[in-house]
């Protein structure tokens, strides 16, 4: 009886260097995040892999929200220089 083989399912899994390129970060930073900072990932045997959902979750985890400028910081500061008087 022939042995059954399972079809290879890629399902958006990427190796660390591929995922880092897509995320716009360094591979070492991504590996450290998976190993030490709790980034979502998969271990397939000894290999580290990142699914599409893992990469989306990392984007959300590392998002830095925009900060609006406070009203008082938008105004130009008043000059503290003393006015120059002309001699008459």
C-alpha positions, 0 to 999 in steps of 0.5 A: 500500500503506497504511503499517503503524503500530505499536501504542503500547506504554506498558509502565509507562513514566513521564515524570520528573514522574510517576515522581517523584510515584510515588517520593515524591521531587523531579523534579530529584533524579530527573533528576540521579540519571539524568544523574549518579548512574547511576539506571537510565532510558531515553532515547527520543529526547531524552525521559527515561523510567522503566520499572517496572523502573527505578523498582523498581531506584531504590527498591532503590538508595536504600533506607536500612536500618533501624539497631537501637539498640545495647544500651548506648544503650537504657539510661537514663544514670546520673545524675551529680548528687551526692545532696543531704543534708539538714541535721540 
